[in-house]
Amino acid sequence: MFVWILFLLFLLNQLGISFVVNCNKGRHEIFRPSLQPLNAESSLTNHAVQYGSLFKAIQEIVPSDVSTSSEATRIFHGRGGCFPGCDHLTLDLFPPVVLLTSHKIELSHHTVASIHDATRLRYSGANFSFVYQYRNDTGSDTQLLSGEIPKPHVVTENGMKFLVNLLSSKNHGIFLDMANGRTWVRQNTRDCNVLNMFAYTCGFSVAALSGGASQVVNIDMAAGPMKNGKRNHELNGLVGARFLTHNIFKTWGKLRKLGTSEATFHSLCFAGRLYAQDTSIPMLTARSLRYHHCRSAKRLPDLLTDNGNVLLCLNAPSLDTTWLNEQVGKEAPQLDFVERVPNPAQFQSTDPERALKVMLYKKRS
């Protein structure tokens, strides 16, 4: 019997078929790499026509060893609507892992294999790995298709280190589109007392302390991400952070007491986008998001010093900057709009109002 099993495995290998573990559900599935040689353009032709913009972006990657850099970046952003036929696709590099994500449209094994093969031509190195994730409204299905995931898996952004987990869920530990927001915080919070609300894995906190902030208070209801937030601080050798796993809507009084001697903060980071990932609010709608933002906005001035900054982050496509400015003007008239922090160049969009919105406000003295 064992001999027959070995013979069957040999035949499968000759046909280019290998087994891959579905990391979310523990079952085995068959993944079939391209049957043409990796350097044969014919193996990619059909899919290059259908997803031409994606394959063009892959071809523009400067050939390199995935082990030479740990900088995380987005390679291709179809979600912005700039590439017809590819608006469900993104491709990210979390060295040494390339992550392909398809939103609401499940790709065939052969399509995934073609994208894998094209990417593999650009990245050399024995550590190259490839992960495919299919997402829909009910969850995600993630598969490691080649290579191995480092444990722990640590990537960098502008010299800051972050722990990521590409196989656990939709959210990997760091939102790449928030990079410019973290840069702004790092450059503008020296000697400041910072409050990081809906902190997730505390990326804003790492940025603030890296830029010389005096202290940061992180608050989020999700204990798991906050635990990883603590590890992010340890990875960067940072001290001066506090971590509170509380329901923020029941903690306003406590937050005031955690500020300076005047019971206020110099800067607030309000990542409202995280409601979309918070499992404690199972039925997120535009209506509920409006309610929570309005409920929170009126509290912000009480937490701020005069001339203090508020960085509001909103990632609801149905809510635009006009709506946000109107709500802030109504609920917190002491806050003046300063600017919208631009999203990273890799995240171009045909409609910026549907993309991530990072908005800066300042409290009048």
N, C-alpha and C positions, 0 to 999 in steps of 0.2 A: 504493500500500500504506500509506504513512504517513498519507494522508487517511482511509483506512478505520480505522486505529488510533485516530486522533483522534476519529472519529465514534463508535467503540465506547466510548471513555473518556467521551465526552459522555453517551451513553445510560446508562452505569453511574452517572455522577454524578447524573443526573436521578432514578435509582432509589434514590439515597441509599447507594450502595455505593462503598466506597473500599478501597484496598489497604494492608495493614499488614505490616511485616516481623516475622517470628518471630525475635527477637533471639538465641535460643539456637541455632537450627539453620540460620539464614540463608535460610529459604524464605519465600515470600510467601503470605499467607492473606487471605481476604476478611473484612472486618469491616463489618457493616451496622448503622449507628446506627438509633435509633428512627425509624420512618417518620412518626410523628405529630410535630407541632410540640413543641419542648422544654417549652413551658408548658402542654401539654395533659395533664391527669391521666390520660386514657384510655390513653395509651401505656405507663403504668406499672402499670395496675390489676391485670393478671394476675399479674405478678411481685410486686407489693406484697402480694397475698394469700399467695403461697407463701413469700416472705421478708419478712413484715410487720415483724418486729422490726428488720431491717436498714434498711428504708426509713423506719421511724419514727426511727431514730437519725440517718439522713441529714437528715430533715426538721427535726430539732432542732438541726442545725448553724447557728450564727449566721452569716448571710450576710456574707462578707468577701472581700477580695482576697487571693489566695494569696501575693502578694508582700510583704504587710505584716508577716509574721512568718516566722521560720525555725525555730520550735519544732516538733519532731517529736512526734507523739502518736498514740495509738490512738483511732480514732473509734468502732469497733464491735468487740466481742470475743465472737464466737459460740462460740469454742473452750472456754469455761468451762462450757458446758452450760446456761446460764441462759435461752437462747432456743431453744425447740424448733424443729427444722427448719433452724436456722442454725448448728449446731455445727461445721460445716466451713468457716465463713466468718470472715474478719477484714477490716477496712478501716482503713488507716493513712494518716496525712498526714505526708509527708516534703517539706515545702514546696519548690517549688511543685507537687509530684507527689502525687497520691492513688494509693495502692496497694491493689488488691483481691486477696486471696489466697483460693483455695479448696483445701482439703486433701482429697485422695482422691476428690472428686466433681467431675468436669469440668463446668463450666457451659456452656450453649449460648451462641452468639454473641448471640442476642437477649436472653438474660438479662443478659449482661455489658453489652450496649448500654443496657438499661433502667437498670442501676445507674450506669453512666457518666452517662446523661442526668440522672438524679435528683441526682447529686453535682454536676454542672456547674451546676445551678440555684442551688446554695448558694455556690459559689465563683466569684467574678468574676476578672478580670485576664487579660491576654493570655498570661501565662506558665503558665496552668493546663495540667497534663499528667495523663494517666491510664495506669496500668500494671496489667495483669492477670497474675497468676501462678497456675498450676495445679501443685500438688505431689502426689506420691505417694511410695511407698516406694523407688522406683528413681531419682527425680530430680525435676526441675522444668522447666516450660515457661513462659517469660516473654515477654509481648508489650507493646510500647508502642503504645497504641491512639489516643492523641491528644497533641498538644504535643511538647515536646522535653525531654530530661533535661539539666540543667545539667552542665557539665564544667569544673572538678570540682563535684560535688554535695555541698554542705556544709549540715548542719542543726545546730540547737542544742538543748541540754537544760540548763535552768537556767543559761544563760550560757556553758556549755561547748560548744565546736565539735567536730563529728565528721564525718568523711568517710564517705559512704555510696555504695553501688553497687546499685541496685535491679534491674539487668538481668543480673547475673553469675551468681547462684546462689540457693540457699534463704536464705542468710544475707547480710544487707545491710550489715553493718559496725557495727551497734549493736542490742542487744536492748532493746526498749522496756520489757519487763516487769522489767528489772533497774534501773530508774531509782531506786527507793528504796534499793537497795543502794549505788549510786554516791553518793547523797545522804548515807547513813550514813558512808561512807568519807571523803567530803569534810569532814564535820563532826567526825570523830573521829580524824584522823591528823596533826594539827599537830605539827611537830617530830619525827615518827616516821620510823623506817626500815621501809619496807614491802616485802613480797615479794608479787608478783602472779603466782600460778601458773595455768597454762593461760590465758594473758593475752588470747588472740584479738587484738583491735585495741586493747587496752590502755585500755579505758574506766575501769577502776578506777584505773589509774595517773594518767590525766588528772584524775580526781576527787581523788585524794590530793594531788597536787602543787598543784592549784587551792586545796586547803584548807590548804596550808602544810607538807606533808610534807617531811622533809629529803632523802630520796632514795627511789626506787622501783626495784626489780629486777623486770623483766618476763621471764617465761619461757614459751615455747610452741614446739612442734615445727613449726608451720606458718609458713613464711617469708613467704608472701604477706600474711596478716593482720598479722603483726608489722611488715612494711614500712608498712602503712597505720597501724599504731599509732604509728610514728615520725612520720608525717605529722600525725596528730592532735595530737601534742605541739607540732609546729611551728605548726600552726594556732592553738594557744592560747598560743604564746610561752613554753612551759614548758621548763625545764632541770632536770636532776637525775635523769633516768631512764636505766636501762641495759636493753638488749634482748638476750636470749639465745635463740637458736633451737636448743634442745637437747631431748633426750628426758629429761623430768624424772625418770623412774625410774632413770636412770643418772647423775644429776647431784646427788644429795643431798649428797655431800661438798663439792662446789664451792659449793653454796648456803650451807652453813655459813660458808665463808670469805668470802662476799660480804656478810655481816651487819655488825654493829657490831664494836668491838674485842673484845667478848665472843663474837663469832661468832653473834649471834642477832638476830632482828628484833622490832620492837615490834608489828607487825600483819601478818597473813597473809590474803590474799584467795585462796580456793581455789574456782575456778569449775568444779566437777565436771561441770556441765551440758555443757561443751564436748566431752566424749567423744562426745556424740551427733553432733557435726559434724566430728570429727577423722578424716580419711580414712586416717590411718595405722593406725586400728583398724577395719578394714572390716566386721567382723561384730559389731556392738555388741548385747549381750543384757543382760538384768537380771543374769544371773550374772556376766558379765565386768565390769559396772559395780560390782557388789558387791565383786568381787575387787580392782579398782583403788582403790576408796575405802578399803577396809580396809588395803590395802597402804600407802596414803599416810598414813592417819590416824595410824598409830603413829609416823611420822617427824616429825609436826608439832611436838610439844612440844620436841624438840631444837633447833628453829629459832627458838623464841620466848624472849623475856625473861620474867621473872616478871610476872604481871598483863598479859601481852600478849594481844591479841585475835586470834581466828580467825573469819573470815567464810566459812562453807561454803555453796556454792550447788549445789543439786541439782534437776534438771529431768526426772527419770525418773518418770512417772506411777505405775509399779508399786512404787516405793520411797517410803515415807512417813516422817514425822518420827520416829515411834517407832523404826523401823529405824535411822535415822541416829543418833539418840541412843544406842541400844544399841551400835552399832558404835564410836562415839566413846568411850563408857564402857568398852568392852572393850579397845580398842586404844590409847587415849590417856586413861587415867583421870585424868591431871593437868589435863585440860580440863573446866571446868564449863559447863553450858549456861546462857546468860543470857536470850536471847529470840529469837523469830522475827521478822525484819524483815518487816512487812506488804508485800504486793505493791501496786502502784499501784491506785487505785480503779477505773480503766478495765478492769482485768483480773479482774473478779469471777468466781467459780467456785462451782458447786453443791457441789463436793468439793475444798476447799483442799488436801487431801492429794495430789491428782493434779496440782496446779498447781506452779509454781516454788516452791521452798523455799529461803529465804535465812536461814541459822541462825547466830547469834552465840555463840561460846564464849570463855571467858577461862581463861588458865593460872593455876593457884593459885601463890601465892608460897611 
